Amino acid sequence: MPTIVILGASSGFGAAAARAFARAGYDIVGVHLDRRAAQPQVDALVAELEACGRAVHFFNQNAADDASRAEIVAQVVQRCGPGGVHGLLHSLAFGSLAPFVGGRQVTRKQLEMTLDVMGSSLVYWAQDLVAAGCLADGGRVWAMTSAGSHMVWPGYGPVSAAKAVLEAACRQLAVELAPRGITTNAILAGVTDTPALRKIPGHEKLVASALARNPGGRLTTPEDVADALVLLAGPGARWINGNVLRVDGGEDVSG
Ligand SMILES: NC(=O)c1ccc[n+]([C@@H]2O[C@H](COP(=O)([O-])OP(=O)(O)OC[C@H]3O[C@@H](n4cnc5c(N)ncnc54)[C@H](O)[C@@H]3O)[C@@H](O)[C@H]2O)c1
């Protein structure tokens, strides 16, 4: 069965996507970075996915580490074979939430780490999966961006910069991979109650503002995005390429 590789598979959008894709008949390779205390939850998720009758392999490793990526891609090659990866989802949340200026201002190390994990790492995964022949004709690449890519939220500067990198990477990959029959799109989710959101300073205000503006009258859920991704994985989405697709119920365009 075709496989979906999910970076950030243990929580939030990544976990919801893993569930939705497993139910839709895809095998799942998940990469996540969690402390040992979170392992029982990850084991429960893996068991739930396996109960759908799918092959599931989760790796608790740093997706931004070159050696870890090489090791995981080698296993993907072995398990999935040529053309065996139908989709790559980048849904990593691990960045600095410090201001650019002031007492706790972001350091070069923090900023570069954030840009790498939440931005450029998409490029290296796409490179390796394409070079290995796993991601091929008909394949999909998706990356999670946010309204914080074009708005200023307190403390979100490093992540906002990473979203700019991520969206640029998606545009470039969309054009460079199109001749191979692979499409790339950034997915702009609305404000969604996940562990990553709760780490943003003043996230309560983001939630209140999203609730006030969203014409659907509620926050986005991880399942809203997961369902959209399953649609985008289908053959009817083959010509959707190079977009920033809002999956937010209209929140971003609502004044
Ligand atoms: N929550 C929101 O409101 C929202 C809105 C739009 C976009 N996004 C974006 O969606 C993406 C996912 O966010 P989420 O809210 O689902 O977060 P989350 O905290 O629920 O999940 C993050 C996942 O990333 C994994 N992870 C973090 N660093 C890693 C690393 N170095 N290597 C491997 N795995 C790593 C974690 O283990 C976890 O599985 C992020 O890029 C985030 O910016 C979030």
The ligand as an ORCA input file, in Angstrom:
! r2SCAN-3c Opt
* xyz 0 1
  N      -1.706     24.789     16.275
  C      -1.951     25.791     15.453
  O      -2.749     26.693     15.732
  C      -1.245     25.833     14.111
  C      -1.827     26.610     13.095
  C      -1.204     26.632     11.843
  C      -0.038     25.909     11.633
  N       0.492     25.183     12.634
  C       1.719     24.434     12.341
  O       1.447     23.039     12.293
  C       2.633     22.317     12.598
  C       2.332     21.286     13.659
  O       1.874     21.958     14.806
  P       0.911     21.279     15.877
  O       0.082     22.378     16.399
  O       0.275     20.068     15.310
  O       2.009     20.914     17.011
  P       2.113     19.742     18.082
  O       2.950     20.275     19.175
  O       0.766     19.183     18.407
  O       2.935     18.595     17.281
  C       4.272     18.797     16.905
  C       4.874     17.490     16.450
  O       6.207     17.757     16.016
  C       7.079     16.767     16.581
  N       8.433     17.335     16.594
  C       8.837     18.539     17.069
  N      10.143     18.712     16.826
  C      10.581     17.613     16.174
  C      11.825     17.219     15.644
  N      12.907     17.998     15.723
  N      11.903     16.009     15.045
  C      10.824     15.197     14.954
  N       9.605     15.530     15.435
  C       9.497     16.733     16.035
  C       6.470     16.467     17.943
  O       6.972     15.247     18.462
  C       4.992     16.422     17.563
  O       4.698     15.158     16.993
  C       3.672     23.361     13.008
  O       4.498     23.660     11.903
  C       2.821     24.564     13.367
  O       3.507     25.794     13.219
  C      -0.081     25.113     13.868
*
